[in-house]
């Protein structure tokens, strides 16, 4: 029985390592400006998925 538990544990660990290694991140760049063209500090930016507006990723602008 302990061999089965060991194999399942190793399999689960390998699956977690594979999923973590495949995770990709993307950096987006740009500027958030007001009506006068001035940069706006500390603005929350949110990326939503269509069609249900599900949250994908969020961040905050620099000062």
Predicted model as a PDB file, atoms N, CA, C, CB and O in Angstrom, pLDDT in the B-factor column:
MODEL        1                                                                  
ATOM      1  N   UNK A   1       0.810  -1.195   0.000  1.00 59.00           N  
ATOM      2  CA  UNK A   1       0.000   0.000   0.000  1.00 59.00           C  
ATOM      3  C   UNK A   1       0.856   1.264   0.000  1.00 59.00           C  
ATOM      4  CB  UNK A   1      -0.923  -0.004   1.193  1.00 59.00           C  
ATOM      5  O   UNK A   1       0.469   2.272  -0.590  1.00 59.00           O  
ATOM      6  N   UNK A   2       1.998   1.220   0.645  1.00 82.00           N  
ATOM      7  CA  UNK A   2       2.838   2.409   0.720  1.00 82.00           C  
ATOM      8  C   UNK A   2       3.441   2.765  -0.638  1.00 82.00           C  
ATOM      9  CB  UNK A   2       3.946   2.200   1.741  1.00 82.00           C  
ATOM     10  O   UNK A   2       3.742   3.932  -0.889  1.00 82.00           O  
ATOM     11  N   UNK A   3       3.625   1.763  -1.528  1.00 82.00           N  
ATOM     12  CA  UNK A   3       4.124   2.069  -2.869  1.00 82.00           C  
ATOM     13  C   UNK A   3       3.109   2.877  -3.659  1.00 82.00           C  
ATOM     14  CB  UNK A   3       4.466   0.782  -3.619  1.00 82.00           C  
ATOM     15  O   UNK A   3       3.483   3.772  -4.418  1.00 82.00           O  
ATOM     16  N   UNK A   4       1.852   2.577  -3.492  1.00 84.00           N  
ATOM     17  CA  UNK A   4       0.797   3.312  -4.201  1.00 84.00           C  
ATOM     18  C   UNK A   4       0.739   4.750  -3.703  1.00 84.00           C  
ATOM     19  CB  UNK A   4      -0.579   2.622  -4.014  1.00 84.00           C  
ATOM     20  O   UNK A   4       0.642   5.682  -4.502  1.00 84.00           O  
ATOM     21  N   UNK A   5       0.799   4.931  -2.402  1.00 84.00           N  
ATOM     22  CA  UNK A   5       0.778   6.281  -1.825  1.00 84.00           C  
ATOM     23  C   UNK A   5       1.991   7.064  -2.293  1.00 84.00           C  
ATOM     24  CB  UNK A   5       0.741   6.223  -0.281  1.00 84.00           C  
ATOM     25  O   UNK A   5       1.870   8.241  -2.631  1.00 84.00           O  
ATOM     26  N   UNK A   6       3.158   6.432  -2.319  1.00 85.00           N  
ATOM     27  CA  UNK A   6       4.372   7.090  -2.784  1.00 85.00           C  
ATOM     28  C   UNK A   6       4.241   7.509  -4.246  1.00 85.00           C  
ATOM     29  CB  UNK A   6       5.579   6.168  -2.604  1.00 85.00           C  
ATOM     30  O   UNK A   6       4.605   8.628  -4.606  1.00 85.00           O  
ATOM     31  N   UNK A   7       3.727   6.624  -5.081  1.00 85.00           N  
ATOM     32  CA  UNK A   7       3.565   6.934  -6.503  1.00 85.00           C  
ATOM     33  C   UNK A   7       2.571   8.071  -6.722  1.00 85.00           C  
ATOM     34  CB  UNK A   7       3.108   5.692  -7.265  1.00 85.00           C  
ATOM     35  O   UNK A   7       2.800   8.951  -7.552  1.00 85.00           O  
ATOM     36  N   UNK A   8       1.480   8.050  -5.982  1.00 85.00           N  
ATOM     37  CA  UNK A   8       0.499   9.133  -6.102  1.00 85.00           C  
ATOM     38  C   UNK A   8       1.114  10.451  -5.661  1.00 85.00           C  
ATOM     39  CB  UNK A   8      -0.762   8.825  -5.265  1.00 85.00           C  
ATOM     40  O   UNK A   8       0.890  11.480  -6.299  1.00 85.00           O  
ATOM     41  N   UNK A   9       1.882  10.440  -4.587  1.00 87.00           N  
ATOM     42  CA  UNK A   9       2.532  11.663  -4.102  1.00 87.00           C  
ATOM     43  C   UNK A   9       3.511  12.206  -5.136  1.00 87.00           C  
ATOM     44  CB  UNK A   9       3.262  11.395  -2.775  1.00 87.00           C  
ATOM     45  O   UNK A   9       3.538  13.408  -5.400  1.00 87.00           O  
ATOM     46  N   UNK A  10       4.313  11.324  -5.718  1.00 87.00           N  
ATOM     47  CA  UNK A  10       5.267  11.757  -6.742  1.00 87.00           C  
ATOM     48  C   UNK A  10       4.528  12.293  -7.960  1.00 87.00           C  
ATOM     49  CB  UNK A  10       6.196  10.593  -7.149  1.00 87.00           C  
ATOM     50  O   UNK A  10       4.929  13.313  -8.522  1.00 87.00           O  
ATOM     51  N   UNK A  11       3.466  11.631  -8.375  1.00 87.00           N  
ATOM     52  CA  UNK A  11       2.678  12.088  -9.519  1.00 87.00           C  
ATOM     53  C   UNK A  11       2.095  13.478  -9.270  1.00 87.00           C  
ATOM     54  CB  UNK A  11       1.554  11.094  -9.820  1.00 87.00           C  
ATOM     55  O   UNK A  11       2.165  14.348 -10.138  1.00 87.00           O  
ATOM     56  N   UNK A  12       1.527  13.682  -8.101  1.00 87.00           N  
ATOM     57  CA  UNK A  12       0.948  14.991  -7.773  1.00 87.00           C  
ATOM     58  C   UNK A  12       2.022  16.077  -7.737  1.00 87.00           C  
ATOM     59  CB  UNK A  12       0.219  14.931  -6.420  1.00 87.00           C  
ATOM     60  O   UNK A  12       1.785  17.193  -8.199  1.00 87.00           O  
ATOM     61  N   UNK A  13       3.197  15.764  -7.196  1.00 86.00           N  
ATOM     62  CA  UNK A  13       4.288  16.736  -7.159  1.00 86.00           C  
ATOM     63  C   UNK A  13       4.735  17.104  -8.570  1.00 86.00           C  
ATOM     64  CB  UNK A  13       5.474  16.183  -6.354  1.00 86.00           C  
ATOM     65  O   UNK A  13       4.973  18.277  -8.860  1.00 86.00           O  
ATOM     66  N   UNK A  14       4.851  16.114  -9.445  1.00 83.00           N  
ATOM     67  CA  UNK A  14       5.245  16.390 -10.829  1.00 83.00           C  
ATOM     68  C   UNK A  14       4.191  17.222 -11.553  1.00 83.00           C  
ATOM     69  CB  UNK A  14       5.485  15.080 -11.584  1.00 83.00           C  
ATOM     70  O   UNK A  14       4.534  18.103 -12.341  1.00 83.00           O  
ATOM     71  N   UNK A  15       2.929  16.955 -11.297  1.00 82.00           N  
ATOM     72  CA  UNK A  15       1.858  17.746 -11.910  1.00 82.00           C  
ATOM     73  C   UNK A  15       1.936  19.208 -11.457  1.00 82.00           C  
ATOM     74  CB  UNK A  15       0.477  17.151 -11.554  1.00 82.00           C  
ATOM     75  O   UNK A  15       1.769  20.121 -12.266  1.00 82.00           O  
ATOM     76  N   UNK A  16       2.187  19.424 -10.169  1.00 81.00           N  
ATOM     77  CA  UNK A  16       2.278  20.790  -9.661  1.00 81.00           C  
ATOM     78  C   UNK A  16       3.482  21.515 -10.246  1.00 81.00           C  
ATOM     79  CB  UNK A  16       2.359  20.787  -8.137  1.00 81.00           C  
ATOM     80  O   UNK A  16       3.392  22.699 -10.570  1.00 81.00           O  
ATOM     81  N   UNK A  17       4.605  20.822 -10.384  1.00 79.00           N  
ATOM     82  CA  UNK A  17       5.804  21.435 -10.966  1.00 79.00           C  
ATOM     83  C   UNK A  17       5.547  21.797 -12.423  1.00 79.00           C  
ATOM     84  CB  UNK A  17       7.022  20.482 -10.854  1.00 79.00           C  
ATOM     85  O   UNK A  17       5.937  22.873 -12.878  1.00 79.00           O  
ATOM     86  N   UNK A  18       4.889  20.898 -13.156  1.00 76.00           N  
ATOM     87  CA  UNK A  18       4.585  21.157 -14.565  1.00 76.00           C  
ATOM     88  C   UNK A  18       3.662  22.352 -14.714  1.00 76.00           C  
ATOM     89  CB  UNK A  18       3.954  19.926 -15.213  1.00 76.00           C  
ATOM     90  O   UNK A  18       3.887  23.203 -15.575  1.00 76.00           O  
ATOM     91  N   UNK A  19       2.632  22.427 -13.892  1.00 71.00           N  
ATOM     92  CA  UNK A  19       1.685  23.540 -13.979  1.00 71.00           C  
ATOM     93  C   UNK A  19       2.364  24.862 -13.636  1.00 71.00           C  
ATOM     94  CB  UNK A  19       0.491  23.304 -13.043  1.00 71.00           C  
ATOM     95  O   UNK A  19       2.084  25.881 -14.267  1.00 71.00           O  
ATOM     96  N   UNK A  20       3.242  24.856 -12.656  1.00 69.00           N  
ATOM     97  CA  UNK A  20       3.949  26.072 -12.268  1.00 69.00           C  
ATOM     98  C   UNK A  20       4.910  26.509 -13.365  1.00 69.00           C  
ATOM     99  CB  UNK A  20       4.706  25.857 -10.955  1.00 69.00           C  
ATOM    100  O   UNK A  20       5.042  27.703 -13.631  1.00 69.00           O  
ATOM    101  N   UNK A  21       5.573  25.566 -13.994  1.00 62.00           N  
ATOM    102  CA  UNK A  21       6.542  25.896 -15.043  1.00 62.00           C  
ATOM    103  C   UNK A  21       5.857  26.467 -16.272  1.00 62.00           C  
ATOM    104  CB  UNK A  21       7.349  24.663 -15.427  1.00 62.00           C  
ATOM    105  O   UNK A  21       6.453  27.270 -16.989  1.00 62.00           O  
ATOM    106  N   UNK A  22       4.623  26.070 -16.529  1.00 61.00           N  
ATOM    107  CA  UNK A  22       3.916  26.537 -17.711  1.00 61.00           C  
ATOM    108  C   UNK A  22       3.203  27.868 -17.496  1.00 61.00           C  
ATOM    109  CB  UNK A  22       2.925  25.504 -18.144  1.00 61.00           C  
ATOM    110  O   UNK A  22       2.712  28.465 -18.454  1.00 61.00           O  
ATOM    111  N   UNK A  23       3.140  28.338 -16.261  1.00 61.00           N  
ATOM    112  CA  UNK A  23       2.476  29.608 -15.983  1.00 61.00           C  
ATOM    113  C   UNK A  23       3.238  30.742 -16.655  1.00 61.00           C  
ATOM    114  CB  UNK A  23       2.368  29.852 -14.458  1.00 61.00           C  
ATOM    115  O   UNK A  23       4.449  30.877 -16.476  1.00 61.00           O  
ATOM    116  N   UNK A  24       2.536  31.542 -17.417  1.00 64.00           N  
ATOM    117  CA  UNK A  24       3.168  32.638 -18.144  1.00 64.00           C  
ATOM    118  C   UNK A  24       2.639  33.968 -17.615  1.00 64.00           C  
ATOM    119  CB  UNK A  24       2.911  32.513 -19.670  1.00 64.00           C  
ATOM    120  O   UNK A  24       1.467  34.100 -17.261  1.00 64.00           O  
ATOM    121  N   UNK A  25       3.515  34.919 -17.573  1.00 65.00           N  
ATOM    122  CA  UNK A  25       3.102  36.264 -17.189  1.00 65.00           C  
ATOM    123  C   UNK A  25       3.394  37.210 -18.334  1.00 65.00           C  
ATOM    124  CB  UNK A  25       3.820  36.727 -15.895  1.00 65.00           C  
ATOM    125  O   UNK A  25       4.307  36.993 -19.131  1.00 65.00           O  
ATOM    126  N   UNK A  26       2.608  38.250 -18.396  1.00 67.00           N  
ATOM    127  CA  UNK A  26       2.814  39.257 -19.422  1.00 67.00           C  
ATOM    128  C   UNK A  26       2.909  40.613 -18.751  1.00 67.00           C  
ATOM    129  CB  UNK A  26       1.677  39.233 -20.474  1.00 67.00           C  
ATOM    130  O   UNK A  26       2.170  40.907 -17.811  1.00 67.00           O  
ATOM    131  N   UNK A  27       3.812  41.425 -19.235  1.00 70.00           N  
ATOM    132  CA  UNK A  27       3.927  42.795 -18.757  1.00 70.00           C  
ATOM    133  C   UNK A  27       3.289  43.711 -19.778  1.00 70.00           C  
ATOM    134  CB  UNK A  27       5.409  43.187 -18.505  1.00 70.00           C  
ATOM    135  O   UNK A  27       3.572  43.629 -20.973  1.00 70.00           O  
ATOM    136  N   UNK A  28       2.440  44.568 -19.301  1.00 72.00           N  
ATOM    137  CA  UNK A  28       1.795  45.551 -20.160  1.00 72.00           C  
ATOM    138  C   UNK A  28       2.352  46.916 -19.811  1.00 72.00           C  
ATOM    139  CB  UNK A  28       0.243  45.519 -20.004  1.00 72.00           C  
ATOM    140  O   UNK A  28       2.635  47.200 -18.647  1.00 72.00           O  
ATOM    141  N   UNK A  29       2.507  47.746 -20.801  1.00 79.00           N  
ATOM    142  CA  UNK A  29       3.038  49.080 -20.574  1.00 79.00           C  
ATOM    143  C   UNK A  29       2.081  50.128 -21.090  1.00 79.00           C  
ATOM    144  CB  UNK A  29       4.396  49.238 -21.233  1.00 79.00           C  
ATOM    145  O   UNK A  29       1.222  49.854 -21.928  1.00 79.00           O  
ATOM    146  N   UNK A  30       2.240  51.314 -20.586  1.00 84.00           N  
ATOM    147  CA  UNK A  30       1.398  52.416 -21.042  1.00 84.00           C  
ATOM    148  C   UNK A  30       1.373  53.522 -20.015  1.00 84.00           C  
ATOM    149  CB  UNK A  30      -0.020  51.933 -21.330  1.00 84.00           C  
ATOM    150  O   UNK A  30       2.068  53.474 -19.000  1.00 84.00           O  
ATOM    151  N   UNK A  31       0.559  54.517 -20.299  1.00 86.00           N  
ATOM    152  CA  UNK A  31       0.415  55.655 -19.390  1.00 86.00           C  
ATOM    153  C   UNK A  31      -1.052  55.935 -19.180  1.00 86.00           C  
ATOM    154  CB  UNK A  31       1.135  56.909 -19.937  1.00 86.00           C  
ATOM    155  O   UNK A  31      -1.854  55.839 -20.109  1.00 86.00           O  
ATOM    156  N   UNK A  32      -1.402  56.281 -17.956  1.00 88.00           N  
ATOM    157  CA  UNK A  32      -2.758  56.721 -17.637  1.00 88.00           C  
ATOM    158  C   UNK A  32      -2.682  58.222 -17.458  1.00 88.00           C  
ATOM    159  CB  UNK A  32      -3.337  56.004 -16.347  1.00 88.00           C  
ATOM    160  O   UNK A  32      -1.987  58.718 -16.571  1.00 88.00           O  
ATOM    161  N   UNK A  33      -3.407  58.952 -18.316  1.00 88.00           N  
ATOM    162  CA  UNK A  33      -3.347  60.421 -18.290  1.00 88.00           C  
ATOM    163  C   UNK A  33      -4.744  60.995 -18.093  1.00 88.00           C  
ATOM    164  CB  UNK A  33      -2.718  60.973 -19.598  1.00 88.00           C  
ATOM    165  O   UNK A  33      -5.749  60.351 -18.393  1.00 88.00           O  
ATOM    166  N   UNK A  34      -4.780  62.216 -17.583  1.00 88.00           N  
ATOM    167  CA  UNK A  34      -6.055  62.902 -17.414  1.00 88.00           C  
ATOM    168  C   UNK A  34      -6.380  63.715 -18.658  1.00 88.00           C  
ATOM    169  CB  UNK A  34      -6.025  63.808 -16.172  1.00 88.00           C  
ATOM    170  O   UNK A  34      -5.700  63.596 -19.677  1.00 88.00           O  
ATOM    171  N   UNK A  35      -7.418  64.541 -18.579  1.00 89.00           N  
ATOM    172  CA  UNK A  35      -7.866  65.331 -19.733  1.00 89.00           C  
ATOM    173  C   UNK A  35      -6.813  66.322 -20.219  1.00 89.00           C  
ATOM    174  CB  UNK A  35      -9.132  66.078 -19.382  1.00 89.00           C  
ATOM    175  O   UNK A  35      -6.804  66.695 -21.392  1.00 89.00           O  
ATOM    176  N   UNK A  36      -5.925  66.749 -19.319  1.00 91.00           N  
ATOM    177  CA  UNK A  36      -4.882  67.717 -19.667  1.00 91.00           C  
ATOM    178  C   UNK A  36      -3.613  67.036 -20.190  1.00 91.00           C  
ATOM    179  CB  UNK A  36      -4.543  68.574 -18.453  1.00 91.00           C  
ATOM    180  O   UNK A  36      -2.663  67.715 -20.581  1.00 91.00           O  
ATOM    181  N   UNK A  37      -3.595  65.705 -20.198  1.00 89.00           N  
ATOM    182  CA  UNK A  37      -2.415  64.987 -20.659  1.00 89.00           C  
ATOM    183  C   UNK A  37      -1.394  64.738 -19.568  1.00 89.00           C  
ATOM    184  CB  UNK A  37      -1.774  65.738 -21.767  1.00 89.00           C  
ATOM    185  O   UNK A  37      -0.291  64.270 -19.851  1.00 89.00           O  
ATOM    186  N   UNK A  38      -1.740  65.044 -18.321  1.00 89.00           N  
ATOM    187  CA  UNK A  38      -0.836  64.834 -17.193  1.00 89.00           C  
ATOM    188  C   UNK A  38      -0.950  63.392 -16.693  1.00 89.00           C  
ATOM    189  CB  UNK A  38      -1.149  65.831 -16.049  1.00 89.00           C  
ATOM    190  O   UNK A  38      -2.047  62.836 -16.649  1.00 89.00           O  
ATOM    191  N   UNK A  39       0.183  62.786 -16.317  1.00 90.00           N  
ATOM    192  CA  UNK A  39       0.107  61.422 -15.781  1.00 90.00           C  
ATOM    193  C   UNK A  39      -0.640  61.382 -14.448  1.00 90.00           C  
ATOM    194  CB  UNK A  39       1.514  60.843 -15.607  1.00 90.00           C  
ATOM    195  O   UNK A  39      -0.522  62.293 -13.629  1.00 90.00           O  
ATOM    196  N   UNK A  40      -1.407  60.314 -14.246  1.00 89.00           N  
ATOM    197  CA  UNK A  40      -2.182  60.153 -13.014  1.00 89.00           C  
ATOM    198  C   UNK A  40      -1.490  59.114 -12.124  1.00 89.00           C  
ATOM    199  CB  UNK A  40      -3.658  59.725 -13.329  1.00 89.00           C  
ATOM    200  O   UNK A  40      -1.339  57.963 -12.535  1.00 89.00           O  
ATOM    201  N   UNK A  41      -1.066  59.502 -10.904  1.00 91.00           N  
ATOM    202  CA  UNK A  41      -0.369  58.556 -10.019  1.00 91.00           C  
ATOM    203  C   UNK A  41      -1.341  57.634  -9.284  1.00 91.00           C  
ATOM    204  CB  UNK A  41       0.483  59.316  -9.002  1.00 91.00           C  
ATOM    205  O   UNK A  41      -2.462  58.023  -8.959  1.00 91.00           O  
ATOM    206  N   UNK A  42      -0.891  56.414  -9.032  1.00 91.00           N  
ATOM    207  CA  UNK A  42      -1.584  55.437  -8.197  1.00 91.00           C  
ATOM    208  C   UNK A  42      -3.018  55.140  -8.658  1.00 91.00           C  
ATOM    209  CB  UNK A  42      -1.609  55.926  -6.776  1.00 91.00           C  
ATOM    210  O   UNK A  42      -3.949  55.138  -7.853  1.00 91.00           O  
ATOM    211  N   UNK A  43      -3.181  54.895  -9.946  1.00 90.00           N  
ATOM    212  CA  UNK A  43      -4.481  54.552 -10.511  1.00 90.00           C  
ATOM    213  C   UNK A  43      -4.592  53.030 -10.577  1.00 90.00           C  
ATOM    214  CB  UNK A  43      -4.672  55.193 -11.927  1.00 90.00           C  
ATOM    215  O   UNK A  43      -3.655  52.358 -11.007  1.00 90.00           O  
ATOM    216  N   UNK A  44      -5.731  52.486 -10.152  1.00 89.00           N  
ATOM    217  CA  UNK A  44      -5.975  51.048 -10.268  1.00 89.00           C  
ATOM    218  C   UNK A  44      -6.331  50.711 -11.707  1.00 89.00           C  
ATOM    219  CB  UNK A  44      -7.104  50.594  -9.304  1.00 89.00           C  
ATOM    220  O   UNK A  44      -7.190  51.355 -12.310  1.00 89.00           O  
ATOM    221  N   UNK A  45      -5.664  49.694 -12.256  1.00 89.00           N  
ATOM    222  CA  UNK A  45      -5.915  49.237 -13.618  1.00 89.00           C  
ATOM    223  C   UNK A  45      -6.323  47.768 -13.524  1.00 89.00           C  
ATOM    224  CB  UNK A  45      -4.647  49.433 -14.547  1.00 89.00           C  
ATOM    225  O   UNK A  45      -5.646  46.967 -12.880  1.00 89.00           O  
ATOM    226  N   UNK A  46      -7.451  47.418 -14.181  1.00 87.00           N  
ATOM    227  CA  UNK A  46      -7.983  46.067 -14.085  1.00 87.00           C  
ATOM    228  C   UNK A  46      -8.177  45.502 -15.481  1.00 87.00           C  
ATOM    229  CB  UNK A  46      -9.312  46.049 -13.299  1.00 87.00           C  
ATOM    230  O   UNK A  46      -8.715  46.177 -16.358  1.00 87.00           O  
ATOM    231  N   UNK A  47      -7.737  44.255 -15.693  1.00 86.00           N  
ATOM    232  CA  UNK A  47      -7.949  43.539 -16.941  1.00 86.00           C  
ATOM    233  C   UNK A  47      -9.091  42.564 -16.732  1.00 86.00           C  
ATOM    234  CB  UNK A  47      -6.656  42.804 -17.407  1.00 86.00           C  
ATOM    235  O   UNK A  47      -9.014  41.690 -15.869  1.00 86.00           O  
ATOM    236  N   UNK A  48     -10.160  42.707 -17.523  1.00 88.00           N  
ATOM    237  CA  UNK A  48     -11.333  41.857 -17.401  1.00 88.00           C  
ATOM    238  C   UNK A  48     -11.494  41.009 -18.654  1.00 88.00           C  
ATOM    239  CB  UNK A  48     -12.594  42.701 -17.155  1.00 88.00           C  
ATOM    240  O   UNK A  48     -11.074  41.409 -19.740  1.00 88.00           O  
ATOM    241  N   UNK A  49     -12.095  39.853 -18.505  1.00 86.00           N  
ATOM    242  CA  UNK A  49     -12.320  38.926 -19.602  1.00 86.00           C  
ATOM    243  C   UNK A  49     -13.755  39.058 -20.100  1.00 86.00           C  
ATOM    244  CB  UNK A  49     -12.026  37.477 -19.164  1.00 86.00           C  
ATOM    245  O   UNK A  49     -14.684  39.186 -19.302  1.00 86.00           O  
ATOM    246  N   UNK A  50     -13.935  39.027 -21.420  1.00 87.00           N  
ATOM    247  CA  UNK A  50     -15.273  39.052 -22.000  1.00 87.00           C  
ATOM    248  C   UNK A  50     -15.802  37.637 -22.096  1.00 87.00           C  
ATOM    249  CB  UNK A  50     -15.268  39.727 -23.389  1.00 87.00           C  
ATOM    250  O   UNK A  50     -14.975  36.729 -22.180  1.00 87.00           O  
ATOM    251  N   UNK A  51     -17.060  37.362 -22.092  1.00 86.00           N  
ATOM    252  CA  UNK A  51     -18.210  38.258 -22.101  1.00 86.00           C  
ATOM    253  C   UNK A  51     -18.734  38.586 -20.709  1.00 86.00           C  
ATOM    254  CB  UNK A  51     -19.309  37.656 -22.913  1.00 86.00           C  
ATOM    255  O   UNK A  51     -19.606  39.444 -20.574  1.00 86.00           O  
ATOM    256  N   UNK A  52     -18.221  37.918 -19.659  1.00 86.00           N  
ATOM    257  CA  UNK A  52     -18.817  38.090 -18.332  1.00 86.00           C  
ATOM    258  C   UNK A  52     -18.039  39.020 -17.413  1.00 86.00           C  
ATOM    259  CB  UNK A  52     -18.950  36.763 -17.674  1.00 86.00           C  
ATOM    260  O   UNK A  52     -18.355  39.113 -16.227  1.00 86.00           O  
ATOM    261  N   UNK A  53     -17.036  39.705 -17.929  1.00 86.00           N  
ATOM    262  CA  UNK A  53     -16.219  40.650 -17.159  1.00 86.00           C  
ATOM    263  C   UNK A  53     -15.560  39.990 -15.952  1.00 86.00           C  
ATOM    264  CB  UNK A  53     -17.072  41.822 -16.698  1.00 86.00           C  
ATOM    265  O   UNK A  53     -15.493  40.594 -14.881  1.00 86.00           O  
ATOM    266  N   UNK A  54     -15.079  38.779 -16.106  1.00 89.00           N  
ATOM    267  CA  UNK A  54     -14.371  38.089 -15.029  1.00 89.00           C  
ATOM    268  C   UNK A  54     -12.995  38.719 -14.845  1.00 89.00           C  
ATOM    269  CB  UNK A  54     -14.244  36.569 -15.330  1.00 89.00           C  
ATOM    270  O   UNK A  54     -12.324  39.069 -15.816  1.00 89.00           O  
ATOM    271  N   UNK A  55     -12.586  38.857 -13.597  1.00 86.00           N  
ATOM    272  CA  UNK A  55     -11.288  39.450 -13.270  1.00 86.00           C  
ATOM    273  C   UNK A  55     -10.169  38.547 -13.770  1.00 86.00           C  
ATOM    274  CB  UNK A  55     -11.155  39.683 -11.742  1.00 86.00           C  
ATOM    275  O   UNK A  55     -10.174  37.343 -13.516  1.00 86.00           O  
ATOM    276  N   UNK A  56      -9.192  39.143 -14.495  1.00 81.00           N  
ATOM    277  CA  UNK A  56      -8.040  38.405 -14.993  1.00 81.00           C  
ATOM    278  C   UNK A  56      -6.797  38.818 -14.231  1.00 81.00           C  
ATOM    279  CB  UNK A  56      -7.849  38.633 -16.499  1.00 81.00           C  
ATOM    280  O   UNK A  56      -6.094  37.978 -13.671  1.00 81.00           O  
ATOM    281  N   UNK A  57      -6.526  40.124 -14.212  1.00 80.00           N  
ATOM    282  CA  UNK A  57      -5.325  40.618 -13.544  1.00 80.00           C  
ATOM    283  C   UNK A  57      -5.522  42.093 -13.230  1.00 80.00           C  
ATOM    284  CB  UNK A  57      -4.054  40.398 -14.424  1.00 80.00           C  
ATOM    285  O   UNK A  57      -6.296  42.776 -13.901  1.00 80.00           O  
ATOM    286  N   UNK A  58      -4.837  42.577 -12.232  1.00 83.00           N  
ATOM    287  CA  UNK A  58      -4.942  43.981 -11.868  1.00 83.00           C  
ATOM    288  C   UNK A  58      -3.606  44.515 -11.376  1.00 83.00           C  
ATOM    289  CB  UNK A  58      -6.014  44.177 -10.803  1.00 83.00           C  
ATOM    290  O   UNK A  58      -2.689  43.757 -11.061  1.00 83.00           O  
ATOM    291  N   UNK A  59      -3.522  45.829 -11.319  1.00 85.00           N  
ATOM    292  CA  UNK A  59      -2.294  46.457 -10.855  1.00 85.00           C  
ATOM    293  C   UNK A  59      -2.538  47.929 -10.551  1.00 85.00           C  
ATOM    294  CB  UNK A  59      -1.178  46.301 -11.898  1.00 85.00           C  
ATOM    295  O   UNK A  59      -3.662  48.422 -10.640  1.00 85.00           O  
ATOM    296  N   UNK A  60      -1.466  48.615 -10.193  1.00 84.00           N  
ATOM    297  CA  UNK A  60      -1.547  50.032  -9.875  1.00 84.00           C  
ATOM    298  C   UNK A  60      -0.408  50.760 -10.565  1.00 84.00           C  
ATOM    299  CB  UNK A  60      -1.503  50.265  -8.347  1.00 84.00           C  
ATOM    300  O   UNK A  60       0.704  50.242 -10.663  1.00 84.00           O  
ATOM    301  N   UNK A  61      -0.695  51.977 -11.047  1.00 84.00           N  
ATOM    302  CA  UNK A  61       0.326  52.766 -11.710  1.00 84.00           C  
ATOM    303  C   UNK A  61       1.305  53.339 -10.690  1.00 84.00           C  
ATOM    304  CB  UNK A  61      -0.313  53.890 -12.528  1.00 84.00           C  
ATOM    305  O   UNK A  61       1.000  53.439  -9.501  1.00 84.00           O  
ATOM    306  N   UNK A  62       2.471  53.708 -11.172  1.00 82.00           N  
ATOM    307  CA  UNK A  62       3.483  54.336 -10.316  1.00 82.00           C  
ATOM    308  C   UNK A  62       3.142  55.800 -10.094  1.00 82.00           C  
ATOM    309  CB  UNK A  62       4.890  54.202 -10.938  1.00 82.00           C  
ATOM    310  O   UNK A  62       2.212  56.346 -10.688  1.00 82.00           O  
ATOM    311  N   UNK A  63       3.926  56.413  -9.221  1.00 79.00           N  
ATOM    312  CA  UNK A  63       3.733  57.838  -8.997  1.00 79.00           C  
ATOM    313  C   UNK A  63       4.387  58.603 -10.114  1.00 79.00           C  
ATOM    314  CB  UNK A  63       4.296  58.274  -7.636  1.00 79.00           C  
ATOM    315  O   UNK A  63       4.347  59.833 -10.127  1.00 79.00           O  
TER     316      UNK A  63                                                      
ENDMDL                                                                          
END                                                                             
